[in-house]
Amino acid sequence: MPKKVRELKQMLHKAGFILLPKRGKGSHSYWLHALLSKPVVLSGKDSNDAKPYQEKDVIAAIEELEQLQQGDE
């Protein structure tokens, strides 16, 4: 069962990503982390089912962040 867009946003927020306000058009939201060069872009309302590529993008960004943080230690 696919995750909801709101769940992906919660995952990003918990990992330390910051929502860039007033960025994007319509239902698009841009999430940025200081250690990563490119933002994660999510589209859709919070109650919508997330697309498989959106879940993959969020998981890949969080994994990349974890690898960078482990490399710093």
CNS distance restraints for C-alpha pairs under 8 A (distance, minus, plus):
assign (resid   2 and name CA) (resid  49 and name CA) 6.01 0.50 0.50
assign (resid   2 and name CA) (resid  50 and name CA) 6.19 0.50 0.50
assign (resid   2 and name CA) (resid  51 and name CA) 7.46 0.50 0.50
assign (resid   2 and name CA) (resid  52 and name CA) 7.43 0.50 0.50
assign (resid   3 and name CA) (resid   7 and name CA) 6.26 0.50 0.50
assign (resid   3 and name CA) (resid   8 and name CA) 7.17 0.50 0.50
assign (resid   3 and name CA) (resid  49 and name CA) 5.90 0.50 0.50
assign (resid   3 and name CA) (resid  50 and name CA) 5.66 0.50 0.50
assign (resid   3 and name CA) (resid  55 and name CA) 7.64 0.50 0.50
assign (resid   4 and name CA) (resid   8 and name CA) 6.76 0.50 0.50
assign (resid   4 and name CA) (resid  46 and name CA) 6.60 0.50 0.50
assign (resid   4 and name CA) (resid  47 and name CA) 6.00 0.50 0.50
assign (resid   4 and name CA) (resid  48 and name CA) 5.66 0.50 0.50
assign (resid   4 and name CA) (resid  49 and name CA) 4.44 0.50 0.50
assign (resid   4 and name CA) (resid  50 and name CA) 5.18 0.50 0.50
assign (resid   5 and name CA) (resid   9 and name CA) 6.37 0.50 0.50
assign (resid   5 and name CA) (resid  42 and name CA) 7.65 0.50 0.50
assign (resid   5 and name CA) (resid  43 and name CA) 7.91 0.50 0.50
assign (resid   5 and name CA) (resid  44 and name CA) 6.77 0.50 0.50
assign (resid   5 and name CA) (resid  45 and name CA) 6.71 0.50 0.50
assign (resid   5 and name CA) (resid  46 and name CA) 4.83 0.50 0.50
assign (resid   5 and name CA) (resid  47 and name CA) 6.43 0.50 0.50
assign (resid   5 and name CA) (resid  48 and name CA) 5.93 0.50 0.50
assign (resid   5 and name CA) (resid  49 and name CA) 6.07 0.50 0.50
assign (resid   5 and name CA) (resid  50 and name CA) 5.06 0.50 0.50
assign (resid   6 and name CA) (resid  10 and name CA) 6.24 0.50 0.50
assign (resid   6 and name CA) (resid  45 and name CA) 7.85 0.50 0.50
assign (resid   6 and name CA) (resid  46 and name CA) 4.42 0.50 0.50
assign (resid   6 and name CA) (resid  47 and name CA) 6.57 0.50 0.50
assign (resid   7 and name CA) (resid  11 and name CA) 6.25 0.50 0.50
assign (resid   8 and name CA) (resid  12 and name CA) 6.32 0.50 0.50
assign (resid   8 and name CA) (resid  50 and name CA) 7.94 0.50 0.50
assign (resid   8 and name CA) (resid  55 and name CA) 7.05 0.50 0.50
assign (resid   8 and name CA) (resid  58 and name CA) 6.87 0.50 0.50
assign (resid   9 and name CA) (resid  13 and name CA) 6.13 0.50 0.50
assign (resid  10 and name CA) (resid  14 and name CA) 6.02 0.50 0.50
assign (resid  11 and name CA) (resid  15 and name CA) 6.24 0.50 0.50
assign (resid  11 and name CA) (resid  58 and name CA) 7.98 0.50 0.50
assign (resid  12 and name CA) (resid  16 and name CA) 6.49 0.50 0.50
assign (resid  12 and name CA) (resid  17 and name CA) 5.33 0.50 0.50
assign (resid  12 and name CA) (resid  18 and name CA) 7.93 0.50 0.50
assign (resid  12 and name CA) (resid  31 and name CA) 7.49 0.50 0.50
assign (resid  12 and name CA) (resid  58 and name CA) 7.16 0.50 0.50
assign (resid  12 and name CA) (resid  62 and name CA) 7.40 0.50 0.50
assign (resid  13 and name CA) (resid  17 and name CA) 5.06 0.50 0.50
assign (resid  13 and name CA) (resid  18 and name CA) 6.53 0.50 0.50
assign (resid  13 and name CA) (resid  19 and name CA) 7.97 0.50 0.50
assign (resid  15 and name CA) (resid  62 and name CA) 6.80 0.50 0.50
assign (resid  16 and name CA) (resid  33 and name CA) 6.75 0.50 0.50
assign (resid  17 and name CA) (resid  31 and name CA) 5.84 0.50 0.50
assign (resid  17 and name CA) (resid  32 and name CA) 5.33 0.50 0.50
assign (resid  17 and name CA) (resid  33 and name CA) 4.73 0.50 0.50
assign (resid  18 and name CA) (resid  31 and name CA) 5.40 0.50 0.50
assign (resid  18 and name CA) (resid  32 and name CA) 5.28 0.50 0.50
assign (resid  18 and name CA) (resid  33 and name CA) 6.28 0.50 0.50
assign (resid  19 and name CA) (resid  29 and name CA) 7.07 0.50 0.50
assign (resid  19 and name CA) (resid  30 and name CA) 5.90 0.50 0.50
assign (resid  19 and name CA) (resid  31 and name CA) 4.58 0.50 0.50
assign (resid  19 and name CA) (resid  32 and name CA) 6.50 0.50 0.50
assign (resid  20 and name CA) (resid  29 and name CA) 7.31 0.50 0.50
assign (resid  20 and name CA) (resid  30 and name CA) 5.56 0.50 0.50
assign (resid  20 and name CA) (resid  31 and name CA) 6.02 0.50 0.50
assign (resid  20 and name CA) (resid  32 and name CA) 6.99 0.50 0.50
assign (resid  21 and name CA) (resid  30 and name CA) 7.94 0.50 0.50
assign (resid  23 and name CA) (resid  28 and name CA) 7.89 0.50 0.50
assign (resid  23 and name CA) (resid  29 and name CA) 6.77 0.50 0.50
assign (resid  23 and name CA) (resid  30 and name CA) 6.57 0.50 0.50
assign (resid  24 and name CA) (resid  28 and name CA) 5.40 0.50 0.50
assign (resid  24 and name CA) (resid  29 and name CA) 6.16 0.50 0.50
assign (resid  24 and name CA) (resid  30 and name CA) 7.01 0.50 0.50
assign (resid  27 and name CA) (resid  43 and name CA) 5.43 0.50 0.50
assign (resid  27 and name CA) (resid  44 and name CA) 5.23 0.50 0.50
assign (resid  27 and name CA) (resid  45 and name CA) 6.08 0.50 0.50
assign (resid  28 and name CA) (resid  41 and name CA) 6.68 0.50 0.50
assign (resid  28 and name CA) (resid  42 and name CA) 5.55 0.50 0.50
assign (resid  28 and name CA) (resid  43 and name CA) 4.23 0.50 0.50
assign (resid  28 and name CA) (resid  44 and name CA) 6.56 0.50 0.50
assign (resid  29 and name CA) (resid  41 and name CA) 5.67 0.50 0.50
assign (resid  29 and name CA) (resid  42 and name CA) 5.28 0.50 0.50
assign (resid  29 and name CA) (resid  43 and name CA) 6.34 0.50 0.50
assign (resid  30 and name CA) (resid  39 and name CA) 6.10 0.50 0.50
assign (resid  30 and name CA) (resid  40 and name CA) 5.82 0.50 0.50
assign (resid  30 and name CA) (resid  41 and name CA) 4.67 0.50 0.50
assign (resid  30 and name CA) (resid  42 and name CA) 6.60 0.50 0.50
assign (resid  31 and name CA) (resid  39 and name CA) 5.37 0.50 0.50
assign (resid  31 and name CA) (resid  40 and name CA) 5.07 0.50 0.50
assign (resid  31 and name CA) (resid  41 and name CA) 6.31 0.50 0.50
assign (resid  32 and name CA) (resid  36 and name CA) 7.35 0.50 0.50
assign (resid  32 and name CA) (resid  38 and name CA) 7.14 0.50 0.50
assign (resid  32 and name CA) (resid  39 and name CA) 4.70 0.50 0.50
assign (resid  32 and name CA) (resid  40 and name CA) 6.53 0.50 0.50
assign (resid  33 and name CA) (resid  37 and name CA) 7.83 0.50 0.50
assign (resid  33 and name CA) (resid  39 and name CA) 7.28 0.50 0.50
assign (resid  35 and name CA) (resid  65 and name CA) 7.05 0.50 0.50
assign (resid  35 and name CA) (resid  68 and name CA) 7.62 0.50 0.50
assign (resid  36 and name CA) (resid  65 and name CA) 7.07 0.50 0.50
assign (resid  40 and name CA) (resid  57 and name CA) 7.20 0.50 0.50
assign (resid  40 and name CA) (resid  58 and name CA) 6.97 0.50 0.50
assign (resid  40 and name CA) (resid  61 and name CA) 7.42 0.50 0.50
assign (resid  42 and name CA) (resid  54 and name CA) 6.78 0.50 0.50
assign (resid  44 and name CA) (resid  48 and name CA) 6.24 0.50 0.50
assign (resid  44 and name CA) (resid  50 and name CA) 7.70 0.50 0.50
assign (resid  50 and name CA) (resid  54 and name CA) 6.21 0.50 0.50
assign (resid  50 and name CA) (resid  55 and name CA) 6.73 0.50 0.50
assign (resid  51 and name CA) (resid  55 and name CA) 6.64 0.50 0.50
assign (resid  52 and name CA) (resid  56 and name CA) 6.32 0.50 0.50
assign (resid  53 and name CA) (resid  57 and name CA) 6.06 0.50 0.50
assign (resid  54 and name CA) (resid  58 and name CA) 6.25 0.50 0.50
assign (resid  55 and name CA) (resid  59 and name CA) 6.13 0.50 0.50
assign (resid  56 and name CA) (resid  60 and name CA) 5.93 0.50 0.50
assign (resid  57 and name CA) (resid  61 and name CA) 6.12 0.50 0.50
assign (resid  58 and name CA) (resid  62 and name CA) 6.23 0.50 0.50
assign (resid  59 and name CA) (resid  63 and name CA) 6.09 0.50 0.50
assign (resid  60 and name CA) (resid  64 and name CA) 6.05 0.50 0.50
assign (resid  61 and name CA) (resid  65 and name CA) 6.14 0.50 0.50
assign (resid  62 and name CA) (resid  66 and name CA) 6.19 0.50 0.50
assign (resid  63 and name CA) (resid  67 and name CA) 6.24 0.50 0.50
assign (resid  64 and name CA) (resid  68 and name CA) 6.28 0.50 0.50
assign (resid  65 and name CA) (resid  69 and name CA) 6.17 0.50 0.50
assign (resid  66 and name CA) (resid  70 and name CA) 6.12 0.50 0.50
assign (resid  67 and name CA) (resid  71 and name CA) 6.15 0.50 0.50
assign (resid  68 and name CA) (resid  72 and name CA) 6.40 0.50 0.50
assign (resid  69 and name CA) (resid  73 and name CA) 6.68 0.50 0.50
